[in-house]
Amino acid sequence: MSDDLLVSNLFSVKDKVALITGGGTGIGKMIAKAFVKNGAIVYIASRNKTAASRDKTSIDDEMGPGKCFSIEANLDSKDACEKLVTDFKNLGNDKLDILVNNSGTWHNSGLTDIPEDAFLPLLEKASKKLVDPSRVIITGSILGIGEGQTKALQALGLCALAYRINVNVLAPGYVPVADRMAEVDDLSVSEIPQGELDMAGAALYLASRAGSWISGIELVVDGGTLLQFKLTDVEKVQLPNIN
């Protein structure tokens, strides 16, 4: 029992099957690399087949011992989402432990409104153990934190609990994106008081045994940006340089 408290067990995603939409760049790639590095079997879905194959190869070469695979998918419609599920199944998968919704567009119905041949049965099948349910991790933003969004997340999380699926949101601050990397990096240095942003640790927490009792929350991962925004000019203090 005491071995369960070891970091290697508590935060393990070894042999878990994960699908990450938009997994080739930005936050999606950060999460994909972290999962593969820790032994997960990761599928990254990308609109560009060539780019997806390239990203898959680079993640595989850099990381391990897990494996990375790519699937071409343009998730701009309900039919496209259903096709992704079919393609995922055709690769020999009959269950899904972790779904990371990181694309800019996604099927916007409630969890139980997704057609029965979509992700819900795959997630439910992987969720046999109450102590380690399946996970849905949605990439949001600190700009999207509000009463309405929180209530919607809680409703979705409550619905998912019936299927032993945890649903949570990662709310990042400034994150480098492929086509504006240098610009955002410069902005990050000046605007994030806690230093470099890293989504990998937060995603591992939500996806592993350590986060099995966490559902229906927005986890802010912004290096302190939101905290700084909440301070008035009078309250703001000179933060020490930690670089």
Residue pairs with C-beta under 8 A, 6 or more apart in sequence:
3 9
4 10
4 209
9 209
10 208
10 209
10 210
11 38
11 204
11 205
11 208
11 209
11 210
12 38
12 39
12 208
12 209
13 35
13 38
13 39
13 40
13 97
13 98
13 204
13 207
13 208
14 38
14 39
14 40
14 66
15 39
15 40
15 41
16 35
16 40
16 41
16 97
16 98
16 207
17 40
17 41
17 43
17 93
17 95
17 96
17 97
17 98
17 126
18 32
18 35
18 40
18 41
18 42
18 43
18 96
18 97
18 98
18 99
18 100
18 207
19 42
19 43
19 45
19 71
19 88
19 96
19 98
19 99
19 100
19 119
20 28
20 31
20 32
20 35
20 42
20 43
20 44
20 45
20 100
20 102
21 28
21 45
21 73
21 75
21 84
21 100
21 101
21 102
21 103
21 106
22 28
22 45
22 46
22 102
22 103
22 104
22 139
23 29
23 31
23 32
23 42
23 43
23 44
23 45
23 46
23 55
23 100
23 102
24 32
24 44
24 46
24 48
24 51
24 52
24 54
24 55
24 56
24 70
25 55
25 177
25 178
26 102
26 175
26 176
26 177
26 178
27 102
27 139
27 170
27 172
27 175
27 199
28 44
28 100
28 102
28 139
29 44
29 55
29 59
30 198
30 199
30 200
30 203
31 100
31 102
31 137
31 199
31 200
31 203
32 42
32 44
32 55
32 59
32 68
33 59
33 62
33 63
33 200
34 200
34 201
34 203
34 204
35 42
35 66
35 98
35 203
35 204
35 207
36 42
36 59
36 60
36 63
36 64
36 66
36 67
36 68
37 63
37 64
37 66
38 66
38 204
39 65
39 66
40 66
40 98
41 66
41 67
41 69
42 59
42 66
42 67
42 68
42 69
43 68
43 69
43 70
43 71
43 88
43 91
43 93
44 52
44 55
44 56
44 59
44 68
44 69
44 70
44 71
45 52
45 70
45 71
45 72
45 73
45 75
45 84
45 103
46 52
46 55
46 70
46 71
46 72
46 73
47 72
47 73
47 74
48 72
49 70
49 72
52 70
52 71
52 72
53 70
55 70
56 68
56 69
56 70
59 68
60 67
60 68
69 91
71 84
71 87
71 88
71 91
72 87
73 80
73 83
73 84
73 87
74 80
75 81
75 84
75 103
75 105
75 106
75 107
76 105
78 107
78 109
78 115
81 106
81 107
81 114
81 118
82 115
82 117
82 118
85 117
85 118
85 119
85 122
86 117
88 96
88 122
89 122
93 122
94 122
94 125
95 122
95 123
95 125
95 126
96 119
96 122
96 123
96 125
96 126
96 134
97 123
97 126
97 134
97 135
97 207
98 134
98 135
98 136
98 137
98 207
99 119
99 123
99 134
99 135
99 136
99 137
100 136
100 137
100 138
100 139
100 203
101 136
101 137
101 138
101 139
102 139
107 114
107 118
110 155
110 156
110 159
111 120
111 156
111 159
111 160
111 163
111 165
111 167
112 120
112 159
114 120
120 163
120 165
123 134
123 136
123 163
123 165
124 134
124 163
124 164
124 165
126 134
127 133
127 134
127 163
127 164
127 165
130 164
131 209
131 212
132 209
132 212
133 164
133 165
133 166
133 212
134 163
134 164
134 165
134 166
135 165
135 166
135 167
135 168
135 206
135 207
135 211
136 160
136 165
136 166
136 167
136 168
137 168
137 169
137 170
137 203
137 206
137 207
138 153
138 167
138 168
138 169
138 170
139 169
139 170
139 172
140 149
140 169
140 170
140 171
140 172
140 218
141 171
141 172
142 171
142 172
142 173
142 220
142 222
142 225
142 226
144 171
145 171
145 218
145 220
145 226
149 218
150 218
153 167
153 168
153 169
153 216
153 217
153 218
154 216
156 167
156 216
157 166
157 167
157 168
157 215
157 216
158 216
160 166
160 167
160 215
161 215
166 206
166 211
166 212
166 214
166 215
167 215
167 216
168 206
168 211
168 214
168 215
168 216
168 217
168 218
168 219
169 217
169 218
169 219
170 199
170 202
170 203
170 206
170 219
170 221
171 218
171 219
171 220
171 221
171 222
172 197
172 199
172 221
172 222
173 191
173 192
173 197
173 221
173 222
173 223
173 225
173 226
174 184
174 187
174 188
174 191
174 192
174 197
174 222
174 225
175 184
175 197
175 199
176 184
176 185
176 188
177 184
188 196
188 197
188 223
189 243
191 225
191 228
192 222
192 223
192 224
192 225
193 223
193 224
193 225
193 227
193 228
193 239
194 223
194 224
194 242
195 223
195 242
195 243
196 223
197 221
197 222
197 223
198 221
199 221
202 219
202 221
205 211
205 214
205 219
206 214
206 219
220 226
228 236
